[in-house]
Amino acid sequence: MNDTAVDAASPASFQPLKAQTITGRRSLGRSDQITSLITFTVPDAPRRQCWRGPLSDRTVTIGGVATVAEQRTAIAELRAGEEVQGVFACTRKDRVTAKSGTPYLAVELRDRTGGIQARAFRDADFLAGQFDRGDLVWVSGRVERFREELQVELRGIRRAEAGGADPADFLPVAYRDLDELDGFLEHLAREVYDPELRALLDSFLGDASFRADFRRAPCTRSGHHAYLGGLLEHTVAVATLALEACSLHPRLNSDLLLCTAILHDVGKTREFTLGAEIALSEAGALVGHLTLGQQLVSERANRLEGFPDEKLHAVAHCLLAHHGPDALPGKRFRSPEALALYRLNAVDAAVKGALEHGLT
């Protein structure tokens, strides 16, 4: 196989879909989550559309040699009988033995439009040694239909050097407009009037580096909002629910609840690494986003002159409790705001999970 520079990018607005045998997420179910308390309207989210045409604005180097970039067909566009050649993410790799006793290589290939199974029946052990799960891989083969499903019969597969490839080329991305969601987030932050809590929020939202990480981060690896931009979308939804709850229950401390609704998942900006797939970072695997979030909030609060300890403790209590009271002393909620945040977070996560993956 010749060393080739392969195009591996796609439009920023495109989303995965579920169509026939291609394993993407459903094209329905991402409803807008901005509720009536916000005084501007949000149009219904469009159905995902299939990207027609090549992925063509970034080069990935194979074997360290960059030549003329080639175009590749998006997975959602593959059809039986077509030739396949290009760079994809490998999200599964198994050595399987057929009933005949012959080994073959089974992999899953993904780009941002979906996934497809692939098989190598010749030189399976040799090819398996050329890459690992989680790599970007150079693939050549042919699309075939097997048991009513499309799969790629591989002729060749090997590791591709990333060469600065954007994870958004291979990972699902929110189809909601992220600039619009950023605007909603800032609107919600302006509803926090306590000066110390607002200063704490501003220390995060005024940091361009943090905002970029926050805007890009997924919310989970495979559950609700498991796509780039998912954290921002989920945060806006939970904060909007918090604003509604405060209007229904005016005895709640709205500044505390809304501040912690916006900050409750900031630890997820450090929980994941983004590449061929969403993976846990070392900090995410060892500590988790609850503790990471508390650390980030404490670091910011300590930079603010005179930030009151009692308010930092109240915020930390809510953050640590937003998945339930087990992380708290005595395993019990000590504020109604912590209980409210736990319930509101669970509502959005459960509803989004049902819309994305179905009721279980």
N, C-alpha and C positions, 0 to 999 in steps of 0.2 A: 504494500500500500504506500502510495506516495505521501510525503509530508505535505500537509495542506493547511492553509489558514481558512477557517470555516466561520461563516457568519452565524451569530448566536444572539440576536436581539429581536425584540418585538415591540409593538406600539404600547405606550404606557397605559393606555386606557383599556387594554384587552384583558379578558377574564376567561378562566377555564369554564367548560361546560360539560354536561353529561349527554352524550349523543351515541346511541347504539352501543358499540363495544368499547368506546373510549372512556377511561375511568376518570372523569372530572367530577366536580361538584354539580349539584342541580342548578339549572338555570333559573329556578324560581326560589323565592324565599328570603331574599335580602330586602325586606321592606324597610322603609325609612322609619327611624325611631325617634324623630323629633316630635314631641307631643304639643298639645294645644297651648301650653303656657307660653311658648316662644311665639312672638307675634309676627314672624314671617313664615312663609309656607315653603315646603320642600316638595318638588314634583316626585311622582312615583318613580322608583328606580327602574331603569329599563332592563329588559331581559338581556342576558349576555348574548353577544353576537360572535359568530365565528370569524376569526381573522382570515381574510382572503389574501393570499400573496405571501411573498418571502419575508423572512426575518432578516433585516439587512443593514443594521447600522453599527454593528460591533464585530470585531474580529477576535476569534479564539485561536491560539497557536497550537498546532499539533506537532509534537516531536521537536519543538524549539525552532521550527523554520516557518516563517510567515511568507506566503506567496499571495496570489490573487484570491480574494475572498470569494467563497461560493455561497449561493443561496440554498436554503433548505426549506422544506415544506413543514409547516406546523403540524403537530400530531393530530389536531382536530381535523385537519384536511386530508389525512392519509386515506387512501382507498385501496381495495384489493387489487393486486396486479401491479402496483406502482413500485418503482425503485426508491430506496431510502438511502440518503447519504448526508451526514451532518453530525453536529454535536448535540447531545442531549444529556440530561441528568440521569444517573443510574440510582434508583431508589430501592431496588431489590436485586439480590444476586444469590442464586442457589444452584448447587450441583445436584441434579436429579438423576435417578436411574429409571430408565424405561422398563416396561414389562419384559422386554427382550433381554434385559440385563445391560444394555448399552447406556453409558452415561451421556447426559446432555446438559447444557447450560441454560438456565431460565433466569431472565432478568426482567425488570420493569424499567422502561424509559419514560422520562417526563420532560415536558417543557411547560410554559405557563398556560398552554391551551388544554392540557390534559395528560393522560398517560396511556401507554400501550404495552402489552406483554411482548417479549421477544425471546426467541429460542435459537440456540446454536447446537446443531446435531453433529457437526464435524469439528474435530480438534477441540472438544469442549474443555479439556484440562489445560491445554495450551492457552486458549483464549481467556479462561478464568484467571490465569496468572498475570494478565495484562492490565488489570484494573481492580478496583475495590468498590463495594457499595458506597454511595455518597460522592463518588467521583463524577466529574464531567467526562463523558466518553465519546470518542469518535466511532461512528457506526456506519456500516454499509450492509445493505441487505434488500429484501423484497417483502412487501406486504402481502400476506396470504390470509384467507379466511379459514378458520378451523373451529368446528362446532359452533357455527354462527357468530363467531367472534373474530375480530381482526387481530393478527399478531405479525410480528416481523420475524422472518426467517433470516438469521444473521449469517453473513459471509465473513465479516470482520468486526471486531470491537476492541478498543484499547483506550487507555487513559488519555484525556486531552489536557493540556496545560491551560489553566484558566485565563491567563493573559489579560487580567483586568476585567473579566466578564462580570456583568451585573447580575446579582442573584435574581433580580426581577425578570430576567430572561427565562428563568427556569422554575420560579416559584409563583404560586397564585398571588394575585394582587387585588385589593379591594376595587370594585368598580365604582363605588361612591367617590365623588370628587373630593380629593384630600384637601384642596384649598377651601372648599365649602365647609368641610368638617373642622378645619382649623378655625374658620370664622365662628362656627358654633361654639367651639371650645373657648375662644376668647370672650364671646358673649356670656357664656356661663360663668367664667371667672370674674367678670365684672359684677356678678350678683353676690359676690363675697365682699362684705363691707367692713368686717373687722380689720383694723389696720395691720395687725401682726400677721394674721392668716393671709391677708391679701399680699403682704410683702413676701411671705413664704411662697405663695403661688407664683408671684412675679419673678422670684429668683429662678424658678424652673422655666416658666413660659417666656421669659426674656432672654434665655440662653439659647442662641441659635444652634449650637451643637446638640444640646439636649433635644430641642424641638425636631431636628432632623432625625435623630435616633428614634424619638417617640413616634414620629409620623411614619417611619418605615417598619417599625416592629410589628410582628404578629402577636396575637393574644395567646394562642396555644400552638402546639405542634400539629395536632390532628383533631382537636375538638372544635369548640365554637371560635369563630373569627380566626381561623388558622390560615391566615394569608397576610401578606405585607399590607400594612395600613389597618390591620384588624384591631390593634391596640387603640388607635385613635378613634375608630368607629365605636368600639365597645365603651370607651371612656365617655364619649359624648352621650351615648345612650344611658349609661348609669347616672351621669350627672344630670341629665334631663329628667330622669325618673326621680332623682333626689329633689330637684326643684319643685316638681309636682307634689311630692310627699310633704314638703314643707308648707305648701299652700293648703294642703288638706289637714295638716297637723301643725298649727302655728306654734305649739309649745316646743317643737324641736328647735335646736340651735341650728338655724339654717346655714350660718357661716361655717360652722364646723362640719356639718354633713356635706355641704357642697364642696368645700375645700378637700375633704378626704375622698369624696367621690371622684374628683379630678385626679387626685394623687394616688388612689388606692393601688394601681398596678404599675407605678413608675419603675418598680424593680424588674419588670419584664424587659426594659430596655437593656438590661445586663444578663438576662436569663438565657438568651438564645444566641447561637451563631447562625449566619445565613450563608448558604452556599448552594450545592446541588439539592439540598433539602434543609428544612428547619431542624436544627439540632440543639441540644442543651450545651451551653457553655460550661466551663469548669465550675464557675460560681453558681450557675443555675442548678447543676447536678449536686453540688455539695451543700449549698445554703438555701436556694430557692428564692422565689421572688418576694415572699412576705418579708423575710429578713433583709434582702437586698433593698427593698423599698423603704423599710424603716431606716436602714443605714443612710440611704440617699437623703431622706427627709431630715435626719439628724445632722448630717453634714451641712445641708443648706441652712437649717435653723441656727446652727452654731456660727455661721458667717454673718448672721443678722444681729446687730447690736441690740442687746436687751430683750431678745426673744424670750417670752416667759416660759419657764419650765412646765407650768401646769398646762399650757396650751400645747406644748410639744408632746407631753404625755397623753393628752386627750387625742391628738392626731395619731400618735403611734398606736394607741389602743384600738382605734378604728381600723388602721391599716392591718394590724396583726390579726384582727377579728373578722376580716371581710370574707374569709372562707369558713367561718364558724368559730365557736368559742374555745376549741381545743388548744389553740396556741396561747390562750390567756391564763394568767394566774387563777387558780381555782376553777378553770374551764367554765367561766361565766362572764357574760357581758356586764360591763360596769357603766354603760351609758346607753340611752335609747338611740343615740346617733350611730353607735357601733352596731346595734341590732338592726337598725334600718338599713345601713350600708350593706350588711351581710345579706339581707333579704333582697334588696334591689339589685345587687350584683348577681345573685342567684337567678332572679327573674330574667334578666337579659341573657345570661349565659344559657339558661335552660330553653328559652324561646328560640334563640338563635340556633342552638344545637339541634332542636327539633326541626326547624325550617331547613337547616343545612343537611342533616343526616337522617331525619325521620324520627318518629316517636318510638321509644324503646320501652 
